[in-house]
Amino acid sequence: MTDAPFTAALLKSADAVESPLRRALRRLMRRKGAIFGLAIIVLFLAIAIFAPLLTPYDPIVQSWTAVRKPPSALHWFGTDDLGRDILVRVFYGARASLMAGVISVGIALAIGVPLGLAAGTLGGFFDALIGRLTDAMLACPFLILASALAACRGPSLGNAMIAIGVTTTPIFVRLTRGQVLAVNVEEYVAAARAIGNPRWRIALVHILPNILPALLVQATLSIAAAIIAEASLSFLGLGQQPPDPSWGSMLNSAQRFLINAPWMAVWPGLAIFLTVLSFNLVGDGLRDALNPREN
């Protein structure tokens, strides 16, 4: 009996020193919306990776005997105007959409974070120059700027990803710079500066790790926006080129048959909706889980 208070004190102490990662995971697990979104994302990732094993048909082979067939036991999602199985094309289209979302945001992070970190750390003329360039790019509508860049480079999935990544970069430049300026006045940064650490070391060792949560949340939300942008560019003929499947190009083909074959538009549209919703739910959950004010 005498050990009970001591054991309780140890357990309380263990909770008090819980690692930030475990604490964030515990908070995230409480949010059902984020867990639902994460499950949908994992499902689409598995579909994209194992699409050849999950589907019995080729996504680009045409069949003139199965043109615009409604959903059936043979073709669960029906067929399109060229007799191709829509379920198979939705599965393979997940590859293009997810890859475009992740790679384009990776490009934006690779360019935007160093520029924002340097602007917030160095200040002066460099900060003013980066700020004006960022303002100029943000003044242009996102999709119009991405369409212009993709059209200049030529229609392809790779060029669409580059265009989306470059267009998303100003968001991360501004976010990183703002976070750097906020963290720069903290006591631990002032202490690191007082003992003679160079600017680059302060930026990389003391500032960057403390702004990663905000960048992670923004990256998750930006992937959702990038998936919509890729679908829009493919719809306009600037992204994934036929006959390779893409959710946006599938919607482009379906627009002529909305009355006679609505299933051609329903399934790729539903895939885009679920994927974007899932990334937004996960982003909201991460924002709450990484908030130090949350319990």
N, C-alpha and C positions, 0 to 999 in steps of 0.2 A: 504493500500500500504506500510506503514511503517513496517508492520510485515513480509513482504516478505523476506528481507535479513536475518532476524532473523530465520525464518522457514527454509530457505535454509541452514543456518549455522548449525541448529539442525540436519537436514537430513545428512549433510556432516559429522557431528560428529558421528551420529549413524552408518554410513558406516565405519567410522574409527575404531570404537570399536566393529565391527562385531566379533562374537565369532569364534574361529578357526574351530569348527565343521561346522557351517553354511557356512563359507568361503570355506571349503573343499568340502561340498556338492554342493555349487554353481559352483565351478570349475569342479566337476565331471559331473554335469548335462550338461555342455557344450560339453562334449566328447561323440559323437554319438556312437563310437565303444564300449566304456565302458557301455553305456546304453543298447546297443544291447546285449552285453555279459551278463549283469545283468538280462535282460529279459529272455534270454535262460536258465540261471541258475535257475531262479525262476520257469520257466516252467518245467524243469526236476525235481526240488524239489517237485513241485505239483504232477507230474506224479509218482514219487517214493512214496509219501505219500498216494496218493489216487488211486494207481494202482488197488486194488481189486474192487473199484467202477467204474473204467473206462473200465474194460475189462470183456467180458462175458465168457472167457475160463480160465481153470486152466493152469498155466505155465508148469506143469510137467506131465500132463495127456497125454498119447500117443494115437494116432488115426491112425491105419494102413490103413484106407481108405482115408487118406488125406496126404499121404507121398509126400513131395517135390512138393506141389501144388503152382503154380505161384500166384502172387497177384491177388485178385479178390474181389468182393463185400462182400464175406463171410469172407475172410482172407485178409485184406488190404495189409499186408506185405508178404503174402504167408505163407507157412509152411516149417518146417525143415525135416530132414531125418527120424524123428520119428513121423511126423504128428502133431507136436505141433505148435501153432500159434506164428509166429515170433514177431508180434506186442506186444502180451502179454509178451513174454519173454524179449523183449527190455524194456518194462515198468518195469517189475520186476528186470531186470538187472541193471536199474538205481539205485536201492536201494544199491546193492553191491558196485557199482563204487563210488557213492557219499559218502557212509558211509566209504569206504576205504580211500578216499581222505581226508575227514575231520578228521577222528579218527587218521590216521597215522600222519598227520601233527600236530594234537593235542599232540600226544606222543612226536614228535620231539620238539615241543615248550616246553612241560613240562620238558624235560630233558636238551635241549640245551640252553634255555634262562638262567636258574639258573647257569649252568656251565660257560657260557660265561660271565655272570654278575660277578660271583665270580672271574674268571680268570682276567678280566679287572680291577676289584677293588683291589684284593689282590696283584696281580703281583708275582714276585719272583718265587720260585720253583713250586708253584701250577700252575701258569700261564704257565711255561715251560712244565710241565707235561701234562696239558690239551692240549696245543698246539701241542705237539708231537703225542699224541693219535689222535687228530683231523686230523693231516697231514697223519697219517698212514691209517685212514679210508677213507680219501678223495683220497688216492693213488689207492684204489681199485675201479674198475668200479662200478657205482651205481647198475645196474641191476644184475651184477654177485654177488655182495655182498648180495643183497636182496634175490636172488635165493638161495644162500648158507644158509642163515639164515632160510629162509622158509623151505628148504629141511631138515635142522637139526631138526626143531620143528615139522615137519609133515605137509602135505597138508591140509589147511583149510583157510577160509577167515580170521578168527581171527589171525592165525599165520602169514598170509601174511601181515596184517595190522601192526602187531608188527615188522616184518622184514623191511617193508618200513619205519616205524617210526624211528627205530634205525638207518637205513641207511641214513635217511634225517637229523638226529640230528647234524652231524658235520657242516652242512651248517649254522644252527642257532647258534651253538657255535661260529664259526668264525665271523659271522655277528654281533652277540651281543657283542663279545669282541672288535671288531673294532669300533663299535658305542660307547661303553663305553669309550674307549681310546680317541675318538674324543670329547666326551662331557666332559670328566674329566678335560679338560683344560679351560673350560668356567668359566667366572667370578662368576656366581651364585653358581657353585660347590665349587670354592675356598672360597667364602664367607661362605657357609654352613660348610666347613671344618674349617674355621678360628674361628667360634663361638663355636666349640667344638662338632659338631654332630659326632656320631660314624659312622664307615664305612658302616654298614648295613643300617642305616637310609639314608645316602647320596645316596647309591645305589638304594634303593627302592623308596624314596620320590623325589629325585632330578634328578637321572639319568634315571631310568627305564621309567617314563612317557614321557621323551623326545626322547627315542629311539623306542617307540611303532610304530610310522608311518612306519619306515623302516621294522620292524618285520611284520607288517600287510601286506605290499606289498609283502614281501618274502613269507609269509604264503599263500597268494592267488596264487602266481606263483607255489609254491610247491604243492598245491592241484592238479593243472593240471598235474604236473609230477607224483604225486602219483596215479592219475587215470590211466595214461599210464602204470605205474609199476604194478598196480593191474591187468590190462587187460593182460599184458605180463605174469605175474605169473599164471593167470588163463589159458592162452593159453598154458602154459607149464605144466599145471596140478598141480600147487602148490598153487592155490588160491581157489576160490569158487568151490566146488565139485559138479559134476552132481548128480542128475538131477536139482539141484537149478540153476536158470539162472544167467549168468554173461556174459557181453559183450565179454570178452576175451575167455571164454569157447565156446561161440557161434561161434566165428571166428575159433577156433580150429576144431569144428565140420564141419564148412563150407568149410575148405580148400580142402576137398576131392570132393566137388561138385561145384567148381568154374565155370566149363563150363556148366554143366547140370542145376544147380540151383544157379545162381549168387546172387539172392536176399537174400540168407542165409548169405552172407558176407557183402552185401551192407549196410543193415540197422544197424547192430551193429557197423560196421566201421564208418558209418555216425554219429551215436550217440556219439562215442568216439571223433570223430573229432570236432563236434559242442561243446561238453562239454569242452574239453581241450582248444579250441579256445576261448570260452567264458571266462574261468577263466584267460587266458592270457590277453585278452582285458580288463577285469576288473582290473587286476593287473597293467597293463600299465596306465590305467586311474587313479587308486589310486596313483601311483607314481607321476604323474603330479599334481593331485589335492592336495596332501600332501606336495608338494614342496613349501617351503616358498618364493621362488623367483618368483613363478607364481602369476599373477594378478587375 
